[in-house]
């Protein structure tokens, strides 16, 4: 900036100097011309006086170095000329200044002399005898004065340019120095030149706009960070070269890395060939897929290409934990197999007993026993089908009408239903707590309490007890039964899973009661907890 200001200042100074010199030279030329004309007039007056007194004698003795004097007769004939032979000179009657002198007594003109071929000033005056005396000088004399001043003018111009250069350099530094000290972060706090105040205000507005945009970007980045950091899926952003641009905590844990991996190649943190192929497919085809097992769990990787204006700018990698889905699929397969088996078993018993009765192979005194067996197996079959239907309904998630249900009243109803079976096993049922109401499906809530109490009775010991406690949004059923070994606790809510298969079948259980409880609890968006000690009993708590 300093050099530009310097050059501009020197250029302006030189232009002003040259223009000034031109004007001065013009003024001097005009002044010299006026002075010359005035001198010419003065000399003419002297010559007129001398000629009128002395005639040719005066003119012959006049020094004609600076001026030319011509004497013209009444008819225009040249009587005398100080610089030319009058005998060969043409008639001057047609000369402008001569005609004017004959008419008015004085005349003047500026033209090129036909005799001397020079630009000449002419002054003429009429004498007392009617003749005209003319004096002239060439214009070259004025130029000679100006040419004589040329070297001083050149010297002055050179000195002026040199001085301008020095002053311009110092001025440029002084101008630029405050500008270099400007605090552009806080433009309105600068106290420099009033002329740049609009610029500083504009910079301030731009700073404010940029700050607002940066704040918006920061908020969006924070939102993105918050969203991705709490995702239960892995998220990795790659550039077109496969370099990691962003990675969320879930993905860091999945690939056993940290934030230092940003800027590194994705394949540096995962060298699996399936993942490498998936990245290449995403870049080449737009989509890529991979399935890997890490830390005992199964993950599905979906990769998508990111494009902008037709150019590939990166790849987004999403990792999903599909362990539960695969387990659910496995459970469904097992459920189908278990259903087939569980349905077949009572049917075989019914068919076998019926065939024996039909063939007459059963003694009359044993017929009642076989008929009872058929009834028992049929009842078991009906219960099993009803439980399967109930689970199917819960799986479908069909919206059912809800109402305010007082759990303490439901517990009293369940107690009344199960008192007979409890008495047969010598088990007591007790209800405590202040109770509370739940917005839910009455039938489901009843099934929850019923199945929990029914299991507590079936797996209890003679003289044992079942305690139902309802208070502070918590329902708990505690028994003093056989308890559940630790290795079975995680599976007792699975369909058809039995800790003691022989005991379960002997008690008439279908193996679906706790599964129904679990699904009903989930339907009401509640949580279930299990606490059990073998030989001491089990407590199942539900938090609404």
MARTI-867119 format. One record per residue (C-alpha): x, y, z; residue in three letters; residue number from 1. Coordinates in steps of 0.05 Angstrom, whole numbers, plus 5000, padded with zeros to 4 digits. Example, Ala and Ser with C-alpha at 12.3 -4.5 7.8 and 13.67 -1.06 7.14 Angstrom:
2
      x      y      z   res     n
   5246   4910   5156   ALA     1
   5273   4979   5143   SER     2
//
This chain:
544
      x      y      z   res     n
   5000   5000   5000   UNK     1
   5057   5048   5016   UNK     2
   5088   5041   4947   UNK     3
   5020   5054   4914   UNK     4
   5008   5116   4954   UNK     5
   5080   5139   4940   UNK     6
   5073   5128   4865   UNK     7
   5005   5162   4864   UNK     8
   5029   5222   4903   UNK     9
   5092   5231   4860   UNK    10
   5050   5224   4797   UNK    11
   5001   5277   4821   UNK    12
   5059   5323   4841   UNK    13
   5092   5315   4773   UNK    14
   5027   5327   4736   UNK    15
   5012   5389   4778   UNK    16
   5083   5414   4768   UNK    17
   5081   5404   4693   UNK    18
   5013   5437   4689   UNK    19
   5038   5494   4732   UNK    20
   5099   5503   4690   UNK    21
   5056   5503   4628   UNK    22
   5010   5556   4657   UNK    23
   5070   5597   4681   UNK    24
   5103   5592   4613   UNK    25
   5038   5614   4580   UNK    26
   5030   5672   4627   UNK    27
   5103   5692   4618   UNK    28
   5095   5687   4543   UNK    29
   5033   5731   4544   UNK    30
   5068   5780   4591   UNK    31
   5130   5783   4548   UNK    32
   5087   5794   4487   UNK    33
   5050   5851   4521   UNK    34
   5115   5882   4544   UNK    35
   5144   5875   4475   UNK    36
   5084   5908   4443   UNK    37
   5086   5964   4494   UNK    38
   5161   5974   4480   UNK    39
   5144   5974   4407   UNK    40
   5094   6030   4418   UNK    41
   5143   6069   4459   UNK    42
   5197   6062   4407   UNK    43
   5147   6083   4353   UNK    44
   5131   6147   4391   UNK    45
   5204   6164   4395   UNK    46
   5215   6148   4322   UNK    47
   5156   6190   4301   UNK    48
   5183   6250   4340   UNK    49
   5252   6241   4310   UNK    50
   5227   6231   4239   UNK    51
   5182   6292   4241   UNK    52
   5241   6334   4265   UNK    53
   5299   6305   4225   UNK    54
   5270   6264   4169   UNK    55
   5315   6213   4136   UNK    56
   5375   6236   4176   UNK    57
   5343   6209   4239   UNK    58
   5323   6143   4208   UNK    59
   5392   6131   4178   UNK    60
   5424   6138   4246   UNK    61
   5374   6092   4283   UNK    62
   5403   6025   4308   UNK    63
   5359   5972   4276   UNK    64
   5383   5911   4315   UNK    65
   5320   5903   4356   UNK    66
   5267   5939   4315   UNK    67
   5253   5950   4242   UNK    68
   5228   6019   4221   UNK    69
   5192   6031   4155   UNK    70
   5169   6098   4127   UNK    71
   5111   6095   4077   UNK    72
   5089   6151   4031   UNK    73
   5016   6172   4021   UNK    74
   5009   6125   3961   UNK    75
   5038   6066   3998   UNK    76
   5109   6072   3969   UNK    77
   5164   6054   4018   UNK    78
   5207   6115   4029   UNK    79
   5255   6083   4078   UNK    80
   5268   6016   4113   UNK    81
   5321   6002   4164   UNK    82
   5330   5928   4144   UNK    83
   5313   5924   4070   UNK    84
   5325   5962   4005   UNK    85
   5264   6006   3996   UNK    86
   5273   6009   3921   UNK    87
   5256   5936   3913   UNK    88
   5202   5933   3965   UNK    89
   5129   5926   3943   UNK    90
   5076   5977   3956   UNK    91
   5050   5976   4028   UNK    92
   4985   6011   4018   UNK    93
   4947   5946   4028   UNK    94
   4978   5930   4095   UNK    95
   4928   5926   4151   UNK    96
   4965   5969   4200   UNK    97
   4980   6021   4145   UNK    98
   4908   6027   4124   UNK    99
   4887   6034   4196   UNK   100
   4939   6088   4208   UNK   101
   4916   6128   4147   UNK   102
   4844   6124   4172   UNK   103
   4851   6132   4247   UNK   104
   4922   6157   4258   UNK   105
   4947   6091   4290   UNK   106
   4946   6019   4270   UNK   107
   4973   5951   4293   UNK   108
   4977   5880   4267   UNK   109
   5010   5813   4278   UNK   110
   5028   5770   4218   UNK   111
   5083   5736   4181   UNK   112
   5127   5785   4146   UNK   113
   5129   5775   4071   UNK   114
   5199   5802   4070   UNK   115
   5231   5769   4130   UNK   116
   5184   5709   4133   UNK   117
   5177   5715   4209   UNK   118
   5118   5724   4256   UNK   119
   5120   5798   4267   UNK   120
   5087   5852   4311   UNK   121
   5070   5916   4274   UNK   122
   5054   5986   4301   UNK   123
   5041   6045   4254   UNK   124
   5028   6119   4266   UNK   125
   5009   6174   4218   UNK   126
   5057   6234   4215   UNK   127
   5039   6306   4209   UNK   128
   5054   6307   4135   UNK   129
   5005   6249   4123   UNK   130
   5059   6195   4114   UNK   131
   5061   6135   4160   UNK   132
   5117   6110   4203   UNK   133
   5116   6036   4221   UNK   134
   5158   5998   4270   UNK   135
   5160   5922   4277   UNK   136
   5196   5866   4313   UNK   137
   5193   5791   4305   UNK   138
   5161   5747   4356   UNK   139
   5223   5705   4363   UNK   140
   5250   5752   4414   UNK   141
   5195   5731   4464   UNK   142
   5211   5658   4453   UNK   143
   5283   5672   4462   UNK   144
   5267   5699   4531   UNK   145
   5229   5636   4548   UNK   146
   5283   5591   4520   UNK   147
   5332   5628   4563   UNK   148
   5292   5607   4623   UNK   149
   5288   5535   4602   UNK   150
   5348   5509   4641   UNK   151
   5328   5544   4706   UNK   152
   5258   5515   4697   UNK   153
   5286   5445   4686   UNK   154
   5329   5452   4748   UNK   155
   5270   5477   4788   UNK   156
   5227   5419   4762   UNK   157
   5280   5367   4780   UNK   158
   5287   5395   4850   UNK   159
   5211   5397   4857   UNK   160
   5205   5324   4835   UNK   161
   5260   5302   4882   UNK   162
   5229   5340   4940   UNK   163
   5160   5312   4921   UNK   164
   5189   5241   4922   UNK   165
   5218   5251   4992   UNK   166
   5156   5283   5019   UNK   167
   5111   5232   4984   UNK   168
   5149   5174   5015   UNK   169
   5145   5204   5085   UNK   170
   5072   5222   5075   UNK   171
   5056   5152   5050   UNK   172
   5088   5121   5112   UNK   173
   5049   5168   5157   UNK   174
   4984   5152   5121   UNK   175
   4995   5077   5121   UNK   176
   5021   5072   5192   UNK   177
   4953   5084   5226   UNK   178
   4921   5038   5176   UNK   179
   4970   4983   5193   UNK   180
   4953   4992   5266   UNK   181
   4878   4983   5254   UNK   182
   4844   4933   5299   UNK   183
   4797   4899   5249   UNK   184
   4768   4855   5303   UNK   185
   4739   4917   5335   UNK   186
   4735   4967   5277   UNK   187
   4691   5018   5311   UNK   188
   4742   5027   5367   UNK   189
   4795   5054   5319   UNK   190
   4808   5129   5320   UNK   191
   4842   5142   5254   UNK   192
   4814   5176   5192   UNK   193
   4743   5201   5188   UNK   194
   4745   5184   5113   UNK   195
   4749   5110   5126   UNK   196
   4693   5110   5178   UNK   197
   4642   5082   5127   UNK   198
   4692   5026   5111   UNK   199
   4701   5010   5185   UNK   200
   4625   5009   5195   UNK   201
   4619   4962   5136   UNK   202
   4674   4917   5165   UNK   203
   4637   4919   5232   UNK   204
   4572   4897   5199   UNK   205
   4609   4842   5161   UNK   206
   4642   4819   5226   UNK   207
   4574   4817   5260   UNK   208
   4544   4778   5202   UNK   209
   4603   4730   5201   UNK   210
   4598   4723   5277   UNK   211
   4524   4707   5271   UNK   212
   4538   4656   5216   UNK   213
   4594   4625   5256   UNK   214
   4548   4622   5317   UNK   215
   4495   4587   5276   UNK   216
   4547   4539   5249   UNK   217
   4573   4527   5320   UNK   218
   4502   4512   5344   UNK   219
   4491   4465   5286   UNK   220
   4557   4431   5300   UNK   221
   4539   4425   5373   UNK   222
   4470   4398   5355   UNK   223
   4503   4348   5307   UNK   224
   4553   4329   5361   UNK   225
   4498   4321   5413   UNK   226
   4455   4280   5366   UNK   227
   4512   4235   5343   UNK   228
   4542   4228   5412   UNK   229
   4477   4200   5440   UNK   230
   4462   4155   5380   UNK   231
   4457   4082   5394   UNK   232
   4486   4070   5325   UNK   233
   4556   4081   5300   UNK   234
   4567   4140   5253   UNK   235
   4631   4153   5213   UNK   236
   4640   4207   5160   UNK   237
   4695   4196   5108   UNK   238
   4721   4240   5052   UNK   239
   4730   4217   4981   UNK   240
   4797   4186   4999   UNK   241
   4770   4145   5057   UNK   242
   4799   4192   5110   UNK   243
   4759   4198   5175   UNK   244
   4726   4267   5182   UNK   245
   4680   4252   5241   UNK   246
   4665   4193   5286   UNK   247
   4615   4187   5343   UNK   248
   4628   4154   5411   UNK   249
   4590   4091   5393   UNK   250
   4634   4080   5332   UNK   251
   4696   4095   5373   UNK   252
   4678   4041   5423   UNK   253
   4659   3994   5367   UNK   254
   4726   4001   5331   UNK   255
   4765   4008   5396   UNK   256
   4794   4076   5379   UNK   257
   4789   4149   5401   UNK   258
   4784   4219   5372   UNK   259
   4857   4216   5350   UNK   260
   4835   4173   5292   UNK   261
   4805   4234   5257   UNK   262
   4848   4250   5197   UNK   263
   4871   4178   5190   UNK   264
   4847   4127   5139   UNK   265
   4785   4088   5158   UNK   266
   4818   4023   5140   UNK   267
   4872   4038   5192   UNK   268
   4821   4026   5248   UNK   269
   4787   3969   5213   UNK   270
   4825   3923   5166   UNK   271
   4769   3873   5155   UNK   272
   4764   3853   5081   UNK   273
   4688   3857   5082   UNK   274
   4691   3929   5106   UNK   275
   4743   3946   5053   UNK   276
   4698   3918   4999   UNK   277
   4638   3957   5028   UNK   278
   4676   4023   5025   UNK   279
   4697   4009   4953   UNK   280
   4625   3992   4934   UNK   281
   4600   4056   4966   UNK   282
   4650   4098   4927   UNK   283
   4639   4061   4861   UNK   284
   4566   4041   4864   UNK   285
   4536   4089   4914   UNK   286
   4519   4037   4968   UNK   287
   4558   3985   5007   UNK   288
   4540   3934   5060   UNK   289
   4578   3892   5110   UNK   290
   4562   3848   5171   UNK   291
   4614   3838   5225   UNK   292
   4615   3806   5294   UNK   293
   4653   3847   5346   UNK   294
   4657   3837   5421   UNK   295
   4606   3780   5418   UNK   296
   4554   3821   5383   UNK   297
   4531   3826   5310   UNK   298
   4532   3892   5272   UNK   299
   4504   3913   5204   UNK   300
   4543   3966   5167   UNK   301
   4507   4009   5115   UNK   302
   4551   4055   5073   UNK   303
   4525   4110   5027   UNK   304
   4563   4155   4979   UNK   305
   4559   4230   4988   UNK   306
   4559   4274   4925   UNK   307
   4559   4349   4912   UNK   308
   4550   4378   4843   UNK   309
   4564   4310   4813   UNK   310
   4631   4302   4850   UNK   311
   4642   4248   4903   UNK   312
   4659   4282   4968   UNK   313
   4654   4226   5018   UNK   314
   4621   4166   5048   UNK   315
   4576   4160   5110   UNK   316
   4582   4095   5150   UNK   317
   4525   4074   5195   UNK   318
   4533   4015   5243   UNK   319
   4472   3980   5273   UNK   320
   4472   3930   5329   UNK   321
   4429   3873   5301   UNK   322
   4444   3824   5356   UNK   323
   4374   3831   5386   UNK   324
   4342   3824   5318   UNK   325
   4382   3761   5303   UNK   326
   4365   3735   5372   UNK   327
   4291   3750   5360   UNK   328
   4294   3713   5295   UNK   329
   4326   3655   5330   UNK   330
   4273   3659   5385   UNK   331
   4218   3659   5333   UNK   332
   4246   3597   5302   UNK   333
   4253   3565   5370   UNK   334
   4182   3588   5387   UNK   335
   4154   3557   5325   UNK   336
   4189   3492   5341   UNK   337
   4167   3495   5414   UNK   338
   4095   3510   5395   UNK   339
   4094   3450   5349   UNK   340
   4123   3406   5404   UNK   341
   4079   3433   5460   UNK   342
   4016   3426   5419   UNK   343
   4035   3356   5396   UNK   344
   4048   3329   5466   UNK   345
   3977   3337   5496   UNK   346
   3947   3318   5429   UNK   347
   3986   3253   5429   UNK   348
   3963   3239   5500   UNK   349
   3891   3253   5481   UNK   350
   3895   3211   5418   UNK   351
   3930   3153   5454   UNK   352
   3879   3151   5510   UNK   353
   3821   3157   5460   UNK   354
   3849   3099   5418   UNK   355
   3855   3055   5479   UNK   356
   3783   3071   5499   UNK   357
   3759   3061   5428   UNK   358
   3794   2993   5421   UNK   359
   3762   2967   5486   UNK   360
   3830   2951   5515   UNK   361
   3816   2992   5577   UNK   362
   3784   2957   5635   UNK   363
   3717   2986   5657   UNK   364
   3745   3006   5725   UNK   365
   3803   3045   5689   UNK   366
   3759   3083   5639   UNK   367
   3747   3140   5687   UNK   368
   3822   3149   5695   UNK   369
   3833   3151   5619   UNK   370
   3776   3200   5610   UNK   371
   3805   3244   5664   UNK   372
   3872   3242   5628   UNK   373
   3839   3264   5564   UNK   374
   3804   3322   5600   UNK   375
   3868   3343   5634   UNK   376
   3908   3343   5569   UNK   377
   3852   3379   5532   UNK   378
   3850   3433   5586   UNK   379
   3925   3440   5581   UNK   380
   3918   3446   5505   UNK   381
   3866   3501   5512   UNK   382
   3909   3539   5562   UNK   383
   3968   3533   5515   UNK   384
   3929   3559   5455   UNK   385
   3900   3617   5496   UNK   386
   3970   3637   5519   UNK   387
   3997   3633   5448   UNK   388
   3939   3676   5423   UNK   389
   3952   3726   5479   UNK   390
   4026   3731   5462   UNK   391
   4010   3741   5388   UNK   392
   3963   3798   5406   UNK   393
   4017   3830   5449   UNK   394
   4069   3822   5393   UNK   395
   4023   3856   5344   UNK   396
   4019   3916   5390   UNK   397
   3946   3928   5376   UNK   398
   3921   3990   5411   UNK   399
   3869   3971   5464   UNK   400
   3823   4017   5504   UNK   401
   3853   4040   5570   UNK   402
   3824   4063   5635   UNK   403
   3845   4081   5706   UNK   404
   3857   4014   5740   UNK   405
   3866   4009   5815   UNK   406
   3919   3954   5824   UNK   407
   3899   3940   5896   UNK   408
   3829   3919   5873   UNK   409
   3859   3876   5817   UNK   410
   3904   3842   5868   UNK   411
   3843   3826   5911   UNK   412
   3808   3795   5851   UNK   413
   3869   3753   5834   UNK   414
   3874   3730   5906   UNK   415
   3802   3707   5906   UNK   416
   3814   3667   5841   UNK   417
   3878   3633   5866   UNK   418
   3858   3620   5938   UNK   419
   3835   3550   5924   UNK   420
   3899   3529   5888   UNK   421
   3941   3564   5941   UNK   422
   3903   3526   5996   UNK   423
   3916   3460   5960   UNK   424
   3991   3475   5965   UNK   425
   3985   3502   6035   UNK   426
   4009   3571   6011   UNK   427
   3982   3637   6039   UNK   428
   3970   3700   5997   UNK   429
   3977   3768   6030   UNK   430
   3965   3838   6002   UNK   431
   3996   3902   6030   UNK   432
   4009   3974   6010   UNK   433
   3968   4036   5998   UNK   434
   3957   4020   5925   UNK   435
   3955   4066   5864   UNK   436
   3919   4073   5798   UNK   437
   3949   4058   5730   UNK   438
   3924   4083   5662   UNK   439
   3924   4018   5624   UNK   440
   3887   3956   5599   UNK   441
   3851   3923   5656   UNK   442
   3855   3852   5629   UNK   443
   3930   3857   5617   UNK   444
   3943   3885   5686   UNK   445
   3903   3828   5716   UNK   446
   3943   3777   5675   UNK   447
   4008   3807   5702   UNK   448
   3987   3799   5774   UNK   449
   3954   3731   5761   UNK   450
   4014   3700   5725   UNK   451
   4063   3726   5777   UNK   452
   4021   3699   5835   UNK   453
   4006   3634   5798   UNK   454
   4080   3621   5788   UNK   455
   4095   3640   5860   UNK   456
   4044   3588   5884   UNK   457
   4067   3533   5836   UNK   458
   4140   3539   5854   UNK   459
   4130   3551   5928   UNK   460
   4140   3503   5985   UNK   461
   4086   3475   6032   UNK   462
   4072   3526   6086   UNK   463
   4102   3581   6043   UNK   464
   4073   3649   6028   UNK   465
   4061   3698   5971   UNK   466
   4066   3773   5988   UNK   467
   4035   3824   5941   UNK   468
   4057   3895   5956   UNK   469
   4030   3955   5917   UNK   470
   4054   4025   5934   UNK   471
   4091   4085   5904   UNK   472
   4083   4064   5831   UNK   473
   4114   3996   5847   UNK   474
   4082   3927   5845   UNK   475
   4121   3870   5875   UNK   476
   4105   3796   5884   UNK   477
   4150   3759   5933   UNK   478
   4148   3685   5948   UNK   479
   4185   3637   5994   UNK   480
   4193   3583   5941   UNK   481
   4250   3545   5910   UNK   482
   4282   3606   5877   UNK   483
   4317   3612   5810   UNK   484
   4390   3594   5798   UNK   485
   4434   3651   5772   UNK   486
   4446   3617   5704   UNK   487
   4372   3618   5689   UNK   488
   4354   3689   5710   UNK   489
   4367   3719   5642   UNK   490
   4322   3670   5605   UNK   491
   4261   3658   5649   UNK   492
   4221   3710   5609   UNK   493
   4234   3673   5544   UNK   494
   4176   3635   5513   UNK   495
   4171   3562   5534   UNK   496
   4233   3568   5577   UNK   497
   4228   3527   5641   UNK   498
   4278   3523   5698   UNK   499
   4251   3455   5720   UNK   500
   4214   3423   5662   UNK   501
   4189   3364   5701   UNK   502
   4162   3408   5757   UNK   503
   4130   3455   5707   UNK   504
   4093   3400   5670   UNK   505
   4071   3369   5735   UNK   506
   4041   3435   5757   UNK   507
   4007   3446   5690   UNK   508
   4047   3506   5667   UNK   509
   4053   3524   5593   UNK   510
   4120   3560   5598   UNK   511
   4089   3625   5571   UNK   512
   4065   3659   5635   UNK   513
   4126   3702   5647   UNK   514
   4132   3718   5573   UNK   515
   4062   3745   5575   UNK   516
   4080   3785   5638   UNK   517
   4141   3815   5603   UNK   518
   4103   3836   5541   UNK   519
   4046   3865   5581   UNK   520
   4095   3905   5623   UNK   521
   4128   3931   5560   UNK   522
   4060   3949   5531   UNK   523
   4048   3994   5592   UNK   524
   4119   4024   5584   UNK   525
   4138   3998   5653   UNK   526
   4202   3963   5677   UNK   527
   4209   3894   5708   UNK   528
   4263   3870   5757   UNK   529
   4280   3801   5784   UNK   530
   4312   3784   5850   UNK   531
   4318   3710   5868   UNK   532
   4359   3666   5914   UNK   533
   4355   3590   5906   UNK   534
   4322   3558   5967   UNK   535
   4298   3625   5995   UNK   536
   4249   3653   5944   UNK   537
   4238   3702   5888   UNK   538
   4216   3774   5884   UNK   539
   4192   3804   5818   UNK   540
   4180   3880   5818   UNK   541
   4146   3923   5766   UNK   542
   4157   3998   5763   UNK   543
   4103   4039   5729   UNK   544
//
